[in-house]
Amino acid sequence: MFLADLLRSGFFILLVSLLFWMHTKNRLAKSTTIILVGALMVLDLFFIDKNYVSSTDFVSAREVDIPFQSSEADDMILQDTTHYRVFEVDGNMSSARASYFHKSIGGYHAAKPRRMQQLFDYQIAKNNMEVLDMLNVKYVIQTDKEGKQIPTLNPQHNGNAWFAQKVKFVQTADGEMESLSKIPTKEVAIVNQREFGNLLQKSDFVKDTLSTITLQKCEPNHLKYTSTSTNDALAVFSEMYYADGWNAYIDGTKTPHLRADYVLRALPIPAGKHVVEFKFEPQVVQTGSTISLASSLGMVFLIVGGLYFERKKMWYAKEE
């Protein structure tokens, strides 16, 4: 490879030298020489680029903008404008097609949340519908013998959030996963006592028929709920627990939240009507923004200071 590069470079150097020699002998005009040298530069770049990019690497803009064609099942599901998730059975956890059209529990990515992958391997792959319910899977896309996609409504899905009546404490992550095979997720929440036991004062909660918790706002970095309950409650949210960024607020006051059911968020909420919010506020972003702002201000001060001293120096020079 090194020898090939040397030979190629030597060949182009020879051609350019020949063009310069012809120009010095008045056999080529200056403009013609410049054009020919430029053409050789472009030709050299072309052959170098061909080593890394081929014609198969280029696709039409349409293929990029619309990489998938929606099916009848997709069109039917998209008529539902509520907040829910979709699970495509054939794609398992790697269906980029399902994720393109819907809020899917999977989707192709080189880096996946490990707990979510484990949840699929040990529960979803074993057809545990309770787990799909707690992930708010309202539609399951299956394929019939003829290859046609069929959307199936799951009327038992838990929704975006719900109140648990009982907490089952376990001591290990294995205990959390194992317990998911045996519990009704709408009623029982599994909590790792060693990690989050200090955030819960009791394991039983009174849930009346008038208690509600409703999602009011859904954005990638901000979720807002309205909670109403006559008793202290434990709310479970169908969202991934991620401590290094997501913060919980009750009526604007930051409140510690915990992990439940191996992957989800849970939050003790006092009796009454409250506004519950989750905001994505990673410290690394705030620190980076502060450093960036300080650097920008420092640059401005340096420029202003430099202009000031330069003008002052010029003023003294005129006085002398």
Secondary structure, DSSP 8 states (H G I E B T S, - for coil): -HHHHHHHHHHHHHHHHHHHHHHHTTSS-HHHHHHHHHHHHHHHHHHHHHTT--GGG---HHHHH--S---HHHHHHHT--SS-EEEETTTTT--HHHHHHS-BS----SS--HHHHHHHHHTGGGT-HHHHHHTTEEEEEEE-TTS-EEEEE-TT---SEEEESEEEEESSHHHHHHHTTTS-TTTEEEEEHHHHGGG-S-SB----TT-EEEEEEEETTEEEEEEEESS-EEEEEEEE--TTTEEEEETTEEE--EEETTTEEEEEE-SEEEEEEEEE--HHHHHHHHHHHHHHHHHHHHHHHHHHHHHHHHHHHHH-
